[in-house]
Amino acid sequence: MAEVKPFRGVRYNESLVQEMSAVICPPYDVITPQLQEELYNRSTYNFIRLEHGRKLPQDSTVDNKYTRSASIIEEWLRKKVLITEEKPCIYLHDHHFLHMGRQYKRRCLIARIKLEDWHKNVIRPHEGTLVEPKNDRISLLWALGANTSPILAMFEDDKRYVSSLIDTQELGKPIVNIESYDTEAHRLWKISGDSIIKKLSGFFADKSLYIADGHHRYESSLIYQREQRAINAGAPEDAVFNYTLMSLVDFDDPGLLILPPHRLIRGMAPSKLEGLGEKLIAFFDIEELPLNLPDIWDRIDRLLADERDIRLFLFGLNDESLFLLTLRDFAAAEKMMPYFHSPLYKRLDVSIVDHVILEELLGLSSEDEVKISYNYDHRDTVKQVQKREHQLAFIISPINSRKIKDISDAGDRMPRKSTYFYPKMPSGLVLNRLV
């Protein structure tokens, strides 16, 4: 099934770039214009110039952010700012981070993975995609001939074979050691021994991989592969364009943290909000929880963690209370969702919010000038409504990696923005060249 191979990664030359924390950057999909400017100013060699370059007013088909990124990568390779490994390897990456006062470590293997069409069920998605981000990543692939950031994918290892195998290795000093980058730390080691590479590749040969973060990048790689095959008819199966860059993490890794994207709504006509409470009563048992209760947030956390019922919280009906919505009539709610989705999909609280409340009860459609944004901190989500920056907030439950696997195995995809794998893996640790 999954073909996992070592590769000659391209990395920053630390004899020239001595402060690695100044040159790595987040992946493209979380970079705001303000952060982009900050990263440009952080270092002349910040990876933002390759991952998500500036747009300029005078951009044209021959001079644009993609062509400039292409020129920069060639310049950095020529000046040895970026260097290529002498020997193919798989990288071990430890990502240390802090969340809600607790320390975590997510351990991944970074490798070159054979691209497979979705229908083969070797690589499995869990969310849908949009056209615009894919077009952006395809343009960058053609310009750079490289994967700039790895796709995060999960794998099953109930017997902890991979972690046990790594524990037998003398890792030595990491080749990359980054401290205090946005309260995060990174350690990177090379695994290049023939024996362990063979064992790792053998382990994955009968495994499926489940994409956690990077669906747009994966689908862009599939399109790039098809376009390259059309140009290079007769190319061998091990041609570089048949592979992409992935970071592989165990489903049960203690650092695999998945945050729920709470929904924030603004820009709605007041008339659409009228009578919302009465409409909700038809589907939900509703309990009002005043915000001034001394244990309100602990209580919310406990209720969201309880998977016996389908429940979520709504804020915005008044300024003083959250409303606990517990689904009472699942059969009626199920009829409001697309028929082709699996029972697992229909029981997700995020599906209930998107289909039943937003689409059906509030009548929102793509024609409405309604802005939906996402927040991963439930307290801040409520504050956004209190500050009148949004009208409504829907607080949803966190989802675990096993439920994501179950939905993928059912051949289904969750609603967009159902998961946030925190934190994002940075771009700039290692590249996979496709030329």
N, C-alpha and C positions, 0 to 999 in steps of 0.2 A: 504494500500500500504506500505509505508516505516514504519518499526517497529523500533522505537527509545526508548531505555531503559536506565535507570540509571545503574551504575556499581560501584563496589568497586575499584576505581583507585589505582594504585601504584605510590607513589610520593617520592621524596627525603625528608628525615627527616631533617628539617632545624635546629634542635638542634645539629645535627652532621655536616651538610653541610650548613654552614652559608652564604656562598657567592654563591647564585644561579646563578649569571651571569657567574661564572667560570665553571659550570658543564653542562649547556644545550649546545646543538650543532645543526648545521643545519641537515636536512635530508640527507640520504646517497647519493642522486643523484647529489648533488652540492659540495661534499667534495673532494677536490683535495689532492694528496699526501702531498703537502706542508701544507695545512690546517689541514690534519689529524695529522701530527706531532705537529703542534702548539696546537691543542686541547688536545692531549695526555699530553703535557707539561703544559697545563694551570691548570690542577687539577688531582689529583689521582683518583677522582671520576667523571671525565668528562664522559658524556654519550656516547662519541665517542666509548668507549670500548664495548658498547652494540650495538649501531646503525651501526657502520662500522669499525670493528676492523682491526688491522694490519694483513697483510699477511707476513709470514716469509719463508725464503728459505727452511727450514726443515719441512714445513707443511706436514701432512699426513692425512689419513682418520680418525685417532683417536686423532690427535692434530693439530687443525687448527683454523682459526679465529672464526668459529662458536662454536667449543667446548670450546674455551677460553672464549667467551662471555657467554656461558651457565654457566661455572664455576663462572664467575664474578657476574652474576645476583644472583646466589644462595648464594654466599659469602655476597653480599650487603644486601640481604634479611635477612640472618642469623645475620649479625652485625647491622641490623636495619638502615643501610644507606638508604635503601628503605623501606618504610612502606606502609601498605595497609589500606585504609579507613575503618572505623568501619561500616559505613552505606552506601548503594548504593546512588549515586548522579549523577546529570548531572553537568558539569562544565561550567561556563561562563568565556570566555577568551577575554580580550581586548588586542589587539596587536597595540601598538603605534609605528609609524615609520615616518621617514622623506624621502621625495623624491622630488628632484628638488626644494629644498627650501621650500616645503610645508609640513605641519604636517597632518598625517592621523591617523585614528583609525579604525581598522577592528574588529568587534565584532562577536564572534562565540560561538556556543554551542558544547561542546565536550561530546559525548555520545557513547554508544554501539549500533550498527546498525545491523539489521538482513541482512545477505548475501542473495542476490537474483541473479539468473542467468540473463544475459543480456536480453534474449528474453522476460522476464516478464515486461520490461520497468519500473520497480520500481526504480532501480539504472541505470542511463544512462551515457554512456561515451561520450567524444567528440574527443578523439585522439586515435591513434593506439598504440600498445606496441611492445617491442622487447623481445626475448627469454631470453637473458643473465641477464638483471636486474630482471626478474621474478624468474629465478633459484636462484639468490642470496637471494631474499627476502623469497622464500620458504624454503631455507636452514636455514635462520635465524629464521623463524617461528617454524620449527621443533626443533631447538636447544634451543630456549628461551621459547617457549610456551607463547609468548606474542607479541602483537602489540606494536612496539616501538615508532611509530610516527603516528599521525592521518592522514587519507585521508581528503583532503579539498573538501567539496561538497556544492553545492548551492541549495537553495530552494526558492520557490515562496511564497511571503507573501504580496500581493498587499494592504491588509487592515492593515498591520503592527501589526498583532495580537501578534506575539512573542515579538517584542520590547515593545509593550504596556504592555504585561503581565510581562515582566522583570522589567519595570519601576515601577510596583506596589510593588516590593519586597524591603525589607530592606536588602541590600547586606552586609552591615557592612564592616569590614576590610578584604581585600583580603588574602587568604591563601598563595598566592605566589605574591611577588611584586619585580620585577626585573627591575632595572634601568641601562641605559647606556650599554646595550649589543649590540655592533656594531650599535650604534645610535638608537637602538630600546628599547622599554620598554614593559613589560608584566604584566598584572594583572589577577589573577585567583581566582574565587569564587566558592564555592560549592552551588548547588541548590538541596536541599534534602527534602523539604516539600512534603508530599504526594499529596496535592491538586495541586500544580503547576506542579509536575511531571506528574500527570494524565492529566492535561490540555495540557502540551507540547506534550506528547505522542499522545493524541487525535488529536491535530492539524496535526501532521505528518502522521496520519493513512490514509489520503486520498491524500497524496502528493508523487510525485516522487522526487528523489534526483539526482542532476547532478554533476558528478565528475568534479572538477576543476583541482586539482593536486593530483596525486596518483593512476593513472591507473594501473601501475605495481603492486603496493601494493594491490589494490583491486583484480586483477586477480590472484595474488599469494594467497590471502585469499580464493578465490573460489577453487583453486586447493587443498589447505590445507584442506578445508572443505570436498571435495570429498574423499581425502585420509583418513581422519578421519572417515568419514561415512563408508568406506569400512572396516575399522578396528573395528569400534564400531557399528555394525549393531544393529538396534533397539534402538539407543540412542534417547532421547526425543528431540522435536523440539527446546527446550530452552537450549540445550547443548551449552557450551561456544564456541565450534568451528564453530557454525552456525552464529557467529557474528564477527564483526570487529569494529575497532575504527575509528570514523569520527569526523571531526570538521565542523559544519554546519553554513553556512553564507547566509544571505539574498541576492538574486540577486541584490537588490538595495542598499546594504550597501555602504555608502560613502567611506569606506576604502577598497573596493574590487577593487584593482588596477591591471589591466592586461596590461603588456608590450608586444610589438611585438618583436619576435626574428628575428632581421635582419640577412640576410644571408651573410657570408663571404666565398669567394672561393679562394683556393690556390692549387698549384701543378698541374695546367693544362698545357698541351702542348701549346706553343704559337700558333701553327697552328690552334688550336680549337677556338682561340680568333679572328683570322683574319676574317674580314667581318661581325663581330657581329652587328655593327651598321646598315649595309645594311639589314641584316636578320630581325632586329627588326622593320624596317620601314614597313614591310609587315603586321604587326599586330598593331603597336602603332603609335600614333602621338607623336613626340619627340620634346621636348623643352630643349635647353641648358641653364643652369643657372650657371653663373660664381660664384665661391665660394667667390669672393671678393665683392659681392654685400653687402651693409651695413645691409640689413634686411634678408639675405639669410635664416637663420635658422627659423625666425618667418614665413617666407613665406612657407618654407617646412612644418612646423607644420600646417599651415592653409590648405594647399593643401591636406595633408594626412588626415586631419579631415573631409574634404568634401567627403561625401559618394555618391554624385551624379554620379561620374564616378569611373571606376576601374583604379587606378593609383598607381605607385610606382616610386622610384628613383633608378638610377644606377650610381655608381661611379667606374671609372677605365678605361674608354675609353681614357681619358687624365687626366692630373694632375690638371687642372684648373677649371673643371666644373662638376657639377652634371647634370644628364640628367633625366628630368621628362618624364616618359613613361605613356601615357594614352591609354588604350586599345581601339582600333578603330573597330577591326573586331572580335567581340565576337564569332560569329558562327564558324569562322576558328579556334579560340583558343579552343573552346568547343570540337571540333573533336579530339584534341590532348590529351584529358583527358580520363581516363577510363569511359566507357559508363555508368557504374552502379552508379556513383556518382550523387548526387542530384544537381539541378540547383543552390541551395545556395552554395554548395561546389565549383562549377565551377566558381562562381563569386568572390571568395576570391582572393585577390592579392597574397597571399602566394601559392595558387594553381596554379595561372598563372606563378609565378616564378619557382616553383618546376617542373611542368609538361611541360609548353610551352618553357620557356627559358632554364632551366638547362637540361631537358631530350631531348627535341626536337631540339632546335636551337643549343645548344652546344654539344649535343650528349653524355651527361654524362650517365654512367651506373654503376652498382655495380662493374663491372670489372675494372673501371678506378681508378687509385690511386689518386683520388681527395679528398681533405679534405674539408668538409663543416663545418664551425663553426658558432657560434651564438653570437650575441652581442645585448644588450638591450638599448644601448645609441647610437643614430644615429650619433652624432658628433664623438664619439670614433670609431664607425664603419668606418667612412671615414678616420680617422687618421690611422687605421690599414693598409689601402691600400696606403696612402701617405708614410708610413714608409716601404713600400714594404714587409710587413709581409703577405699580401694577394694580390691577383690580381684584384678581383672584389668585390664590395659590392652592395647588393640589400637592400634598405631601404623600409620597408613595413608599412602599416597603423596599428594602434592599433585596436583591436576588442573589442566590448562591450559584456557584459555578456548575453544580450538578443539574440544576434546573435548566440552565442554558444548554447543557449537553442534551438533556431530555428533549427540549424543543428542537434542537438541531437534528437529533436522531429521528424525530417525527417528520422530518422534511419540511419544517416550518421556519419562519423567521419572525422574531419579535418586532413590535413597532419600533420605528426609528427612535433613537435617543432613549433606549430602555436601560442601558448600562453605561457606567463610566468606570473604566479600569484605572484606578488611582494608585500612584501617579503615572502620567504618560512616560514612556521610555524616551530618553532624549535622542535627538539626531546628532550625529557627529562622532559617536564612539567608533563606529566602523562602517565602511561602505562596501557594497558588492558591485563591482564593475561588470558590465554586460558587453564589453567590447574587448 
